[in-house]
């Protein structure tokens, strides 16, 4: 980034497609990024969360999705066999269920990868 003075970003277009773009960045922006990389884009970047256990991973995922609107969480879960149940949950419980599902799926994948090595 600093040497080439550009950044790459994934941008979601109004139509819903995602594209990767390359944008110029100046010395002031580089200095701001170096000072606070986790907040450079105006929001706290949770991508640097480290989780050593499945519970820590669940908590990290929950911290990301707890602010996601209920309607958006339901969109993510669309087509799930328990959709009717999910629709009955209040926002905070729905976020917990969603985070738990991601954490359980990730843990299962990790175990599967460990067993195949």
C-alpha positions in Angstrom: 0.0 0.0 0.0 2.6 2.6 1.1 5.0 2.0 -1.7 2.5 1.8 -4.5 0.1 4.4 -3.0 -3.1 2.5 -3.8 -5.5 0.2 -2.0 -7.8 -2.6 -3.2 -11.3 -2.7 -2.0 -14.4 -4.9 -2.5 -17.3 -2.7 -3.4 -21.0 -3.7 -3.4 -22.9 -2.0 -6.3 -26.5 -0.9 -6.0 -27.6 -3.8 -8.1 -26.0 -6.2 -5.6 -22.9 -7.3 -7.5 -19.5 -7.1 -5.8 -16.4 -5.8 -7.7 -12.8 -5.3 -6.7 -11.5 -1.8 -7.3 -8.1 -0.2 -7.1 -8.1 3.3 -5.6 -5.3 5.8 -5.1 -4.3 6.8 -1.6 -2.2 9.8 -0.5 0.4 10.2 2.2 -2.0 11.7 4.7 -4.4 8.7 4.3 -1.5 6.3 4.7 -0.5 8.0 7.9 -4.1 7.8 9.2 -4.2 4.1 8.3 -0.9 3.4 10.0 -2.2 5.2 13.2 -5.5 3.3 13.4 -5.8 0.5 10.8 -8.8 -1.1 12.5 -10.9 2.1 12.1 -9.6 3.4 8.8 -12.8 3.0 6.8 -15.0 4.7 9.4 -16.0 1.6 11.3 -14.3 -0.7 13.7 -12.8 -3.6 11.7 -13.4 -6.8 13.6 -11.5 -8.9 11.1 -8.4 -8.9 13.4 -10.3 -10.8 16.2 -8.3 -13.8 17.3 -10.2 -16.8 18.7 -8.5 -19.7 20.3 -11.6 -21.7 21.2 -15.0 -22.3 19.6 -16.6 -20.1 22.3 -14.3 -17.2 21.5 -15.1 -17.7 17.8 -18.8 -17.6 18.6 -18.4 -14.4 20.6 -16.4 -12.8 17.8 -19.0 -13.7 15.3 -21.8 -12.4 17.6 -19.9 -9.1 18.0 -20.0 -8.7 14.2 -23.7 -9.7 13.7 -25.4 -8.3 16.8 -25.8 -5.0 15.0 -27.1 -6.5 11.8 -30.8 -5.6 11.3 -33.2 -8.5 12.1 -34.5 -8.4 8.5 -31.0 -8.9 7.1 -30.4 -11.8 9.4 -33.6 -13.4 8.2 -32.4 -12.9 4.6 -29.2 -14.8 5.5 -31.2 -17.6 6.9 -33.8 -17.7 4.0 -34.4 -21.3 2.9 -33.4 -22.8 6.2 -35.8 -25.6 7.4 -36.3 -23.8 10.7 -37.2 -20.5 9.1 -40.6 -20.3 10.8 -38.9 -20.6 14.2 -36.3 -18.0 13.3 -39.0 -15.5 12.3 -40.5 -15.8 15.8 -37.3 -14.8 17.6 -36.5 -11.4 18.8 -33.5 -9.7 17.2 -30.9 -10.5 20.0 -31.9 -14.2 20.0 -31.8 -14.4 16.2 -28.3 -12.9 16.2 -27.2 -15.5 18.7 -28.7 -18.4 16.8 -27.0 -17.1 13.6 -23.6 -16.7 15.2 -23.9 -20.1 16.8 -24.7 -21.7 13.4 -21.6 -20.1 11.9 -19.4 -21.1 14.8 -20.6 -24.7 14.8 -20.2 -25.0 11.0 -16.7 -23.6 11.2 -15.7 -25.9 14.1 -17.1 -28.9 12.1 -15.0 -27.9 9.1 -11.9 -27.5 11.2 -12.4 -31.0 12.7 -12.9 -32.4 9.2 -9.7 -30.8 7.9 -7.8 -32.0 11.0 -9.0 -35.6 10.5 -8.1 -35.6 6.8 -4.5 -34.4 7.4 
